[in-house]
Amino acid sequence: MSENHEYCIKKPVFLAGDIGGTHARLALFAPGKHRPVMRAARVFPSADYKGLEPIVEEFLHDRSENPASACFGIAGPVIDGKSRTTNLPWTVSEKRISRRFGWPRIRLVNDLVATTLSLDVLRSKETETILAGRRGASGNRVLVAPGTGLGQALLVRSQDKGVPVASEGGHVDFAPGCEAEIELWRFLRRRYGHVSTERVASGAGLVDIYTWLKTSGRYREPRWLALQLQKADPAQAVSEAAMENNTPIAAAALSRFVSVLGAVCGNLALTALATGGVVLGGGIPPKILPFLKRSEFSEAFVGKGRFRSLLEAVPVRVILNDRAALIGAARCAAGNSASI
C-alpha cells in the first residue's frame, strides 16, 4: 500500500515541531512504511508568541486527533529537558508542556539534532550534491545549517548506527582566512565585541558582510537595492541581487559568505572526522545553490593544508526539503529514531 493511501487507516498520530527564531513549524504525522507521513501542518511567526505552548494550543484547536506523543526541535541548547531559545525570549520545558497537554512522552531536542534524524530517510530528490567526494563514503557525518542563526550537529557512527550529537559550534570564534576577512573581523569586532562564526555565516551575517563592503568604499550601492533592503528581508534582498542581477556589491557579499561557509564546513568535517559527508541544511543553502557550486565554497572547504586530500574525499550535499527537521522530530516522537 502506498503512503498516500495510509491516510484512510486509523493510526496514532505524533506531533512534531521545528521551532526557529523566525518560524515555528508544527505538523501531525502518522506512521508510514519508510518514514512518518504528514497529515497536517502549519507555520507560525515565532516572534508573535510569548512561548511554545500558545502555538501548540492554537495548532491543535478544533482538531479531533489527540497526539500520542510529541517532539520539538528547538533552535538552542537543550539541557535536562529545558531550553532557553537563542533567538527568542522563551524558556521551553518538557515537564511544563507535558503537564499542560497531558502527554506522557514529550521530547525537546536541538533543531539540528531533529534534522540529523531525517538524513537516513530523505529521498535522493530531496538533496542536491555540491561536492561529490568519494563514492560510497561512510563514517561520521556533520550538519551545518545557516539561516536565522548557524546551527551545527554531528551524526557519529557507532555500531552501524548514526548517533546524533548536539552542538553549539556556531558560536565559536570566527577565524579569518585571509587579509580581507581580517578586515571583516575588525569591522564586526567593533560592532559586536565577540565575533562568532554565526555573526558571519547566517542571514544577518550576509547583511553585515554587505554593509562592510559598502562602508569600505570598494563598491557602489545601487539606489534600487538600497530601497529593496529597506522594504524586504535584507538577506533575501542581497542574495537575490547577487543571484538574479549579478549586482557587483551583492555578488561580492554572497561570494564572501559562501567562502566563509565553506571554511566552517571544512573545519567541522575535520573536527568530527566526517568521512561520511557534510550536509547543509537551513533556509539559505537551497536558495543559493549556484554560488555554493562555485570555487569559493569548494576551495575554502578543502583548503586545510596537509588535510586537503582527506577533505577532497568528503561529499557535501544540500537538503532541499524544508520539512526535514519536522520529519526527524516525528521519527523521534514515534520512537523509531536513534537514541538521543
C-alpha positions as CSV (number, residue, x, y, z in Angstrom):
1,M,0.0,0.0,0.0
2,S,1.4,3.4,-0.9
3,E,1.9,6.1,1.8
4,N,-0.8,8.2,0.2
5,H,-3.4,5.5,0.9
6,E,-2.4,5.2,4.6
7,Y,-4.5,8.3,5.5
8,C,-7.6,6.2,5.5
9,I,-6.4,3.8,8.2
10,K,-6.9,4.9,11.8
11,K,-3.4,5.2,13.2
12,P,-1.8,7.0,16.2
13,V,-0.6,10.5,15.4
14,F,2.5,12.2,16.6
15,L,3.1,16.0,17.0
16,A,6.4,17.3,15.6
17,G,7.8,20.8,15.8
18,D,10.6,22.7,14.2
19,I,11.0,25.8,16.3
20,G,13.2,28.5,14.9
21,G,13.9,32.2,15.6
22,T,11.8,33.3,12.6
23,H,9.2,30.5,12.1
24,A,7.7,27.8,14.2
25,R,6.5,24.8,12.1
26,L,4.2,22.3,13.6
27,A,2.8,19.1,12.0
28,L,0.9,16.0,12.8
29,F,2.3,12.7,11.5
30,A,1.1,9.2,11.2
31,P,3.3,6.1,10.9
32,G,4.4,5.3,7.4
33,K,6.2,2.4,5.7
34,H,9.6,4.2,5.2
35,R,9.1,7.3,7.3
36,P,6.3,9.2,9.1
37,V,3.6,10.6,6.9
38,M,2.5,14.2,7.3
39,R,-1.3,14.7,7.9
40,A,-1.5,18.4,8.7
41,A,1.0,21.3,9.1
42,R,1.1,25.0,9.8
43,V,3.7,27.7,10.0
44,F,3.6,30.4,12.8
45,P,5.7,33.6,13.1
46,S,7.7,32.8,16.3
47,A,8.1,36.4,17.5
48,D,4.3,36.9,17.6
49,Y,4.0,34.5,20.5
50,K,5.2,34.5,24.1
51,G,6.2,30.9,24.1
52,L,5.7,27.5,22.5
53,E,2.6,26.4,24.4
54,P,0.3,29.1,22.9
55,I,1.4,28.0,19.4
56,V,0.7,24.3,20.2
57,E,-2.7,25.2,21.6
58,E,-3.6,27.2,18.5
59,F,-2.4,24.5,16.2
60,L,-4.4,21.7,18.0
61,H,-7.6,23.8,18.5
62,D,-10.6,22.1,16.9
63,R,-8.6,19.1,15.7
64,S,-10.0,15.7,16.5
65,E,-6.6,14.0,16.6
66,N,-5.0,13.7,20.1
67,P,-1.3,13.1,19.6
68,A,0.2,10.1,21.3
69,S,3.5,11.8,21.9
70,A,5.4,14.9,20.7
71,C,8.9,16.0,19.9
72,F,10.1,19.6,19.2
73,G,13.3,20.6,17.6
74,I,14.4,23.8,19.3
75,A,16.8,26.4,17.9
76,G,19.0,26.5,21.0
77,P,20.8,24.2,23.5
78,V,18.6,21.6,25.2
79,I,19.8,20.6,28.7
80,D,17.9,18.3,31.1
81,G,14.7,18.7,29.1
82,K,14.8,22.5,29.1
83,S,15.8,25.1,26.5
84,R,16.4,28.8,26.7
85,T,16.0,29.7,23.0
86,T,18.9,31.6,21.4
87,N,17.0,34.0,19.1
88,L,13.7,34.2,21.1
89,P,12.9,35.3,24.7
90,W,11.4,31.9,25.5
91,T,12.1,29.1,28.0
92,V,10.7,25.8,26.9
93,S,10.3,22.8,29.3
94,E,9.4,19.2,28.6
95,K,7.7,18.9,32.1
96,R,5.7,22.1,31.6
97,I,4.4,21.0,28.2
98,S,3.6,17.5,29.5
99,R,1.6,19.0,32.3
100,R,-0.3,21.4,30.1
101,F,-1.3,18.9,27.4
102,G,-1.2,15.6,29.3
103,W,1.2,13.8,27.0
104,P,3.2,11.1,28.8
105,R,6.0,11.3,26.2
106,I,7.4,14.6,25.2
107,R,10.9,15.3,23.9
108,L,12.8,18.5,23.3
109,V,15.9,18.2,21.1
110,N,18.1,20.7,19.4
111,D,16.6,21.6,16.0
112,L,19.8,20.4,14.2
113,V,19.6,17.0,16.0
114,A,16.0,16.8,14.7
115,T,17.3,17.3,11.2
116,T,20.0,14.7,11.6
117,L,17.3,12.2,12.4
118,S,15.8,12.7,8.9
119,L,19.0,12.1,7.0
120,D,18.6,8.4,6.6
121,V,15.1,8.6,5.2
122,L,15.4,11.6,2.9
123,R,14.9,10.6,-0.8
124,S,17.6,11.3,-3.4
125,K,15.5,14.1,-5.0
126,E,15.3,15.9,-1.6
127,T,19.0,16.6,-1.6
128,E,21.5,18.3,-4.1
129,T,25.1,17.3,-4.3
130,I,27.6,20.2,-4.1
131,L,30.8,18.2,-3.9
132,A,30.8,14.5,-5.0
133,G,33.6,13.3,-2.7
134,R,34.4,9.6,-2.6
135,R,31.8,7.3,-3.9
136,G,30.1,5.2,-1.2
137,A,31.7,7.3,1.6
138,S,30.9,6.2,5.1
139,G,31.6,7.2,8.6
140,N,30.6,10.2,10.8
141,R,28.5,12.9,9.2
142,V,28.0,16.6,10.2
143,L,25.2,19.0,9.6
144,V,25.7,22.8,9.1
145,A,22.6,25.0,8.8
146,P,22.8,28.7,8.0
147,G,19.5,30.6,8.4
148,T,18.4,32.9,11.2
149,G,21.4,31.6,13.1
150,L,24.1,29.0,12.3
151,G,23.2,25.5,13.6
152,Q,25.5,22.6,13.7
153,A,25.2,18.9,14.7
154,L,27.1,15.7,14.4
155,L,25.9,12.2,13.4
156,V,28.5,9.9,14.9
157,R,28.8,6.3,13.6
158,S,28.5,3.7,16.3
159,Q,27.8,0.0,15.8
160,D,26.4,0.7,12.3
161,K,24.0,3.4,13.6
162,G,24.2,7.1,13.5
163,V,24.1,8.7,17.0
164,P,23.1,12.4,16.8
165,V,25.2,14.8,18.9
166,A,24.0,18.3,19.6
167,S,26.4,21.2,19.1
168,E,26.6,25.0,19.6
169,G,29.6,25.2,17.3
170,G,28.0,28.2,15.5
171,H,29.1,30.3,18.5
172,V,32.8,29.5,18.4
173,D,35.2,32.2,17.3
174,F,35.2,33.3,13.7
175,A,38.7,32.5,12.2
176,P,39.5,34.9,9.3
177,G,41.1,33.0,6.4
178,C,42.7,35.9,4.5
179,E,43.6,39.7,4.8
180,A,40.1,40.7,3.6
181,E,38.4,38.6,6.3
182,I,40.7,40.1,8.9
183,E,39.3,43.5,7.9
184,L,35.8,42.0,8.1
185,W,36.6,40.6,11.6
186,R,37.7,44.0,12.7
187,F,34.5,45.6,11.4
188,L,32.4,43.0,13.3
189,R,34.5,43.3,16.4
190,R,33.8,47.0,16.6
191,R,30.1,46.3,16.2
192,Y,29.6,43.3,18.4
193,G,32.6,42.6,20.6
194,H,32.8,38.8,20.3
195,V,32.8,37.6,16.7
196,S,31.4,34.1,16.3
197,T,31.0,32.2,13.1
198,E,27.3,32.8,13.3
199,R,28.0,36.5,13.0
200,V,29.3,35.9,9.5
201,A,27.7,32.6,8.2
202,S,24.0,33.4,8.8
203,G,21.3,35.6,7.2
204,A,22.3,38.5,9.5
205,G,26.0,37.7,8.7
206,L,25.3,38.1,5.0
207,V,23.8,41.5,5.6
208,D,26.8,42.5,7.8
209,I,29.2,41.4,5.0
210,Y,27.3,43.6,2.6
211,T,27.4,46.5,5.0
212,W,31.2,46.1,5.5
213,L,31.7,46.1,1.7
214,K,29.6,49.2,1.3
215,T,31.3,51.1,4.1
216,S,34.7,50.1,2.8
217,G,34.1,52.2,-0.3
218,R,35.1,49.4,-2.7
219,Y,31.6,49.1,-4.2
220,R,28.8,51.5,-5.1
221,E,25.3,50.6,-3.8
222,P,22.6,50.9,-6.4
223,R,19.7,53.1,-5.3
224,W,17.2,50.4,-6.2
225,L,19.0,47.9,-4.0
226,A,19.1,50.4,-1.1
227,L,15.4,50.7,-1.3
228,Q,14.9,47.0,-1.6
229,L,16.9,46.5,1.6
230,Q,14.5,48.7,3.4
231,K,11.3,47.1,2.1
232,A,12.2,43.4,2.1
233,D,14.2,40.9,4.2
234,P,17.7,42.3,3.8
235,A,19.5,38.9,3.5
236,Q,17.0,37.8,0.8
237,A,17.4,41.2,-1.0
238,V,21.2,40.8,-1.1
239,S,21.1,37.2,-2.2
240,E,18.5,37.9,-4.9
241,A,20.5,40.9,-6.2
242,A,23.5,38.6,-6.5
243,M,21.7,35.6,-8.0
244,E,19.3,37.4,-10.4
245,N,21.0,40.6,-11.3
246,N,24.7,39.9,-10.6
247,T,24.9,43.2,-8.9
248,P,28.6,43.6,-8.0
249,I,28.3,44.6,-4.3
250,A,25.8,41.8,-3.7
251,A,27.7,39.2,-5.7
252,A,30.9,40.1,-3.7
253,A,29.0,39.8,-0.4
254,L,27.5,36.4,-1.3
255,S,30.8,35.1,-2.6
256,R,32.5,36.0,0.7
257,F,29.6,34.4,2.6
258,V,29.9,31.1,0.8
259,S,33.7,31.2,1.2
260,V,33.3,31.6,5.0
261,L,30.6,28.9,5.0
262,G,33.0,26.5,3.1
263,A,35.7,27.1,5.7
264,V,33.2,26.5,8.5
265,C,32.1,23.2,6.9
266,G,35.7,22.1,6.4
267,N,36.6,22.9,10.0
268,L,33.7,20.9,11.4
269,A,34.4,18.0,9.0
270,L,37.9,17.8,10.4
271,T,36.7,18.2,14.0
272,A,34.3,15.2,13.6
273,L,36.4,13.3,11.1
274,A,33.2,13.4,9.0
275,T,34.3,11.0,6.2
276,G,30.6,10.1,5.7
277,G,29.9,13.6,4.5
278,V,28.8,17.1,5.2
279,V,25.1,18.1,4.9
280,L,24.0,21.7,4.5
281,G,20.6,22.5,6.0
282,G,18.8,25.7,7.0
283,G,16.9,28.1,4.9
284,I,19.7,29.7,2.9
285,P,21.6,27.0,1.1
286,P,18.8,25.8,-1.2
287,K,18.3,29.4,-2.4
288,I,22.0,30.0,-3.3
289,L,22.9,26.6,-5.0
290,P,24.7,28.2,-8.0
291,F,27.0,30.1,-5.6
292,L,27.7,27.1,-3.5
293,K,28.8,25.2,-6.6
294,R,31.4,27.8,-7.4
295,S,35.1,27.5,-6.5
296,E,34.8,29.9,-3.5
297,F,33.0,27.3,-1.4
298,S,35.0,24.3,-2.5
299,E,38.4,25.9,-2.2
300,A,37.6,27.1,1.3
301,F,36.2,23.7,2.2
302,V,39.3,21.7,1.2
303,G,41.9,24.4,1.9
304,K,43.2,22.9,5.1
305,G,46.9,22.4,4.2
306,R,48.1,18.8,4.8
307,F,44.5,17.6,5.1
308,R,43.3,18.8,1.8
309,S,43.3,15.3,0.3
310,L,41.1,14.0,3.2
311,L,38.5,16.7,2.6
312,E,38.5,16.2,-1.1
313,A,37.0,12.7,-0.4
314,V,34.2,14.1,1.7
315,P,30.9,14.5,-0.1
316,V,28.8,17.7,0.5
317,R,25.0,17.8,0.0
318,V,22.3,20.4,0.5
319,I,18.9,19.4,1.9
320,L,16.1,20.7,-0.4
321,N,13.2,19.5,1.7
322,D,12.4,22.3,4.2
323,R,10.5,19.9,6.3
324,A,13.5,17.7,7.2
325,A,13.6,18.8,10.8
326,L,9.9,18.0,11.1
327,I,10.4,14.6,9.7
328,G,13.2,13.9,12.1
329,A,11.2,15.2,15.1
330,A,8.3,13.0,14.0
331,R,10.7,10.0,14.0
332,C,11.8,10.9,17.5
333,A,8.1,11.3,18.7
334,A,7.3,7.9,17.1
335,G,10.2,6.3,18.9
336,N,11.8,4.9,15.8
337,S,15.0,7.0,15.8
338,A,18.4,6.6,17.2
339,S,18.9,7.1,20.9
340,I,19.3,10.8,21.8
